[in-house]
Amino acid sequence: MKYPALAALAVAVASLHAADEAKPAAAAPADAVHAALTPAKIVKPLTPEQVKQAWTMLGFSIASQSPMPQVNSQLDLSDEELELFLAGVRQAIRGDKPKFNPAELGEGADALFEERVKAKAGKWGKTNEEFLAKVDADKSVTKTASGLRYKILAAGSAVKPTAASTVKCRYTGKLVDGKVFDSTTTRNNEPTEFPLSGVIPAWTEGVQLIGVGGKIVLYCPSAIGYGKQGQGPIPGDSVLEFEVELVEISATAKAK
């Protein structure tokens, strides 16, 4: 899903391109006949319920690409607080002004948000520690010098990727509370392709431990994950759990 302005731009460019192609010379008679006989593409109108879904989809697409999910994860908003937050978003979208003076909130609001972030971080930090302690007690889990913990479920082929490889993987990523924040299962279980040099360090290290067809569970401290800042729905300082299946080693960069 693109932003409306980008979608409109794409349509405009396509229209101009089509017009430019029509200008230089008239179409050959055979082409003209073919064009006349080719039926126009029929787009099925949306039902009233689907129209509502389309607007919801647009909002979801834009919000999911914005910092909003991270704000929610860092501040741990209650349902009431989330509604107030969205009221502010609604006012901004419509160009309305708040019915209060934001300047009067000033340092008080900053202190409120900072206190909430610290409280969430403290609670989350304890949960992370307890999770890693449980993982370390599992004798089937191996710990590396970087702090990565892993468990190989299936070794896969003898040929393994290197840090310079581009690979295709199926995976599911979870927070320590079991919440899934990303998974190929939500995308028809189609594997995702990426260079191992362009992902978090835990993945760069861990995926090299299995061959094609292999499966591994990675337990990733934040230092080799998304760090103190987090990303999207992943809070800062998060320990992460991934189950990864290596589907293909699609390319390996040549050493210069």
C-alpha atoms as one frame of an Amber mdcrd trajectory, in Angstrom:
protein
   0.000   0.000   0.000   1.407   3.400  -1.023   0.618   6.796   0.393  -2.261
   8.423  -1.538   0.033  11.092  -3.015   2.458   8.466  -4.293  -0.366   6.384
  -5.703  -1.768   9.432  -7.491   1.709  10.265  -8.830   2.093   6.720 -10.174
  -1.246   6.990 -11.987  -0.299  10.382 -13.426   3.082   9.125 -14.663   1.457
   6.060 -16.223  -1.077   8.293 -18.004   1.646  10.620 -19.328   3.695   7.652
 -20.474   0.723   6.229 -22.331   0.035   9.603 -23.924   3.677   9.988 -25.015
   3.635   6.568 -26.629   0.535   7.518 -28.614   1.970  10.812 -29.952   4.980
   9.917 -32.176   3.162   7.860 -34.782  -0.248   6.461 -35.488  -0.749   2.824
 -34.622  -0.621   0.313 -37.457  -4.061  -0.838 -38.636  -3.554  -4.290 -37.132
  -2.644  -2.746 -33.787  -5.675  -0.484 -33.937  -7.959  -3.430 -34.600  -6.344
  -5.411 -31.799  -6.767  -2.493 -29.386 -10.402  -2.118 -30.357 -11.104  -5.805
 -29.854  -9.281  -6.077 -26.522 -11.846  -5.765 -23.743 -11.209  -3.148 -21.087
 -10.220  -4.486 -17.705 -13.227  -4.640 -15.442 -12.620  -3.748 -11.808 -15.219
  -5.213  -9.504 -16.689  -2.492  -7.259 -16.147  -2.844  -3.541 -19.049  -3.697
  -1.303 -19.970  -1.102   1.357 -18.196  -3.237   3.955 -15.085  -3.503   1.741
 -15.052   0.278   1.309 -14.800   0.586   5.098 -12.052  -2.025   5.085 -10.145
  -0.098   2.396 -10.048   3.058   4.547  -8.982   0.987   7.551  -6.262  -0.636
   5.443  -4.960   2.785   4.377  -4.726   3.966   7.990  -3.084   0.717   9.056
  -0.513   0.915   6.263   0.505   4.498   7.019   0.534   4.055  10.811   2.555
   0.831  10.653   5.274   2.671   8.694   5.330   5.524  11.215   6.833   5.678
  14.757   3.368   5.070  16.269   3.847   1.349  17.061   7.145   2.145  18.807
   5.528   4.945  20.825   2.881   2.516  22.009   5.424  -0.171  22.927   7.678
   2.256  24.811   4.900   3.980  26.756   2.733   0.881  27.237  -0.448   2.871
  26.606  -3.705   1.798  28.227  -6.863   1.667  26.098  -7.931   5.076  27.461
  -4.503   6.612  26.782  -4.471   5.145  23.281  -7.842   6.756  22.517  -6.532
  10.136  23.725  -3.402   9.678  21.611  -5.523   8.890  18.543  -7.687  11.952
  19.251  -4.535  14.048  18.867  -3.639  12.238  15.649  -7.142  12.890  14.318
  -6.849  16.617  15.093  -3.474  16.815  13.328  -4.770  15.027  10.224  -7.755
  17.385   9.984  -5.669  20.483  10.620  -7.507  21.286  13.862  -5.828  22.902
  16.836  -5.946  21.429  20.357  -8.540  23.018  22.650  -5.838  23.640  25.244
  -2.494  25.384  25.311   0.279  22.798  24.720   2.852  25.203  26.176   1.223
  24.874  29.615   2.051  21.154  29.637   5.725  21.688  28.868   8.115  19.995
  31.292   5.282  18.236  33.087   4.423  16.250  29.958   8.096  15.479  29.322
   8.465  14.183  32.876   5.307  12.062  32.525   6.549  10.397  29.337  10.091
   9.905  30.671   8.796   8.299  33.860   6.559   5.958  31.846   9.430   4.922
  29.563  11.698   4.222  32.547   9.008   2.208  34.313   8.368   0.134  31.192
  12.106  -0.366  30.632  12.621  -1.515  34.224   9.780  -3.992  34.056  10.850
  -5.194  30.612  14.480  -5.528  31.741  13.512  -7.852  34.576  11.398  -9.961
  32.220  14.333 -10.185  29.790  16.702 -11.307  32.553  14.319 -13.995  33.738
  13.864 -15.228  30.169  17.627 -15.500  29.541  18.149 -17.252  32.877  15.602
 -19.878  31.825  17.292 -20.258  28.428  20.736 -20.641  30.044  19.402 -23.422
  32.260  18.490 -25.438  29.145  21.383 -27.842  28.474  20.412 -28.132  24.789
  21.157 -24.448  24.231  24.636 -23.256  23.236  25.989 -19.806  24.097  28.588
 -18.035  21.946  31.130 -15.332  22.804  28.793 -12.621  21.453  26.054 -13.612
  23.913  23.946 -15.353  21.267  22.146 -18.456  22.496  21.004 -21.003  19.943
  19.493 -24.447  19.525  19.798 -26.297  16.219  16.598 -28.187  15.404  17.814
 -29.498  12.027  21.351 -29.140  10.664  20.427 -28.924   6.974  22.902 -29.371
   4.127  26.666 -29.521   4.542  27.048 -26.253   2.626  26.431 -23.277   4.883
  26.161 -19.563   4.153  28.822 -17.024   5.043  28.429 -13.472   6.307  28.670
 -12.361   2.650  25.775 -14.584   1.523  22.295 -13.579   0.487  19.774 -16.090
   1.793  16.074 -16.902   1.793  14.491 -17.798   5.130  11.194 -18.529   6.769
  11.036 -17.270  10.325   8.994 -16.211  13.311  10.202 -13.556  15.761   8.887
 -13.247  19.312   9.373 -11.010  22.322  10.072 -12.660  25.662   6.389 -12.446
  26.581   5.616 -14.694  23.611   4.169 -11.922  21.427   4.957 -12.460  17.734
   6.212  -9.221  16.176   7.044 -10.571  12.719   6.582 -13.846  10.850   6.627
 -15.147   7.300   3.522 -17.162   8.226   1.531 -13.939   7.841   2.819 -13.607
   4.253   1.698 -16.985   2.903   4.849 -18.461   4.464   6.868 -17.196   1.503
  10.577 -17.012   2.433  12.171 -13.580   2.761  15.417 -12.810   0.954  18.124
 -10.661   2.529  21.927 -10.314   2.740  23.348 -11.655   6.014  25.555  -8.565
   6.154  22.457  -6.357   6.362  20.579  -7.846   9.321  21.026  -7.764  13.094
  24.307  -9.338  14.318  22.474 -12.252  15.942  21.119 -13.286  12.541  24.424
 -12.766  10.747  26.076 -15.110  13.231  23.268 -17.587  13.797  22.124 -18.352
  10.247  25.686 -19.345   9.316  25.368 -22.284  11.723  22.896 -24.220   9.537
  22.700 -25.416   5.941  19.837 -25.342   3.455  16.831 -27.083   4.983  18.179
 -26.431   8.471  16.219 -24.939  11.334  17.553 -23.056  14.330  16.190 -21.180
  17.331  18.067 -17.968  18.131  17.892 -16.212  21.498  19.217 -12.711  20.929
  20.230 -10.239  23.675  19.520  -6.638  22.717  23.223  -5.873  22.171  23.161
  -8.128  19.088  19.529  -7.351  18.276  17.902  -3.915  18.018  19.761  -2.329
  20.928  18.489   0.325  23.294  16.334   2.045  20.669  14.311  -0.945  19.535
  12.396  -0.824  16.275   8.697  -0.618  15.459   6.838  -2.937  17.860  10.138
  -4.072  19.453  10.846  -2.138  22.679  14.375  -0.953  23.426  16.677  -3.417
  25.233  14.565  -6.381  24.110  15.746  -9.977  24.142  14.309 -11.674  21.070
  13.554 -15.246  20.090  13.585 -16.349  16.451  12.857 -19.698  14.881  14.554
 -19.683  11.473  14.463 -22.087   8.538  17.142 -21.603   5.858  15.388 -22.217
   2.540  18.069 -21.163   0.056  21.502 -19.644  -0.247  20.711 -17.452  -3.230
  24.070 -15.709  -3.651  27.430 -15.132  -2.052  29.387 -11.932  -2.643  32.834
 -12.449  -4.117  35.806 -11.254  -2.090  37.570  -8.271  -3.670
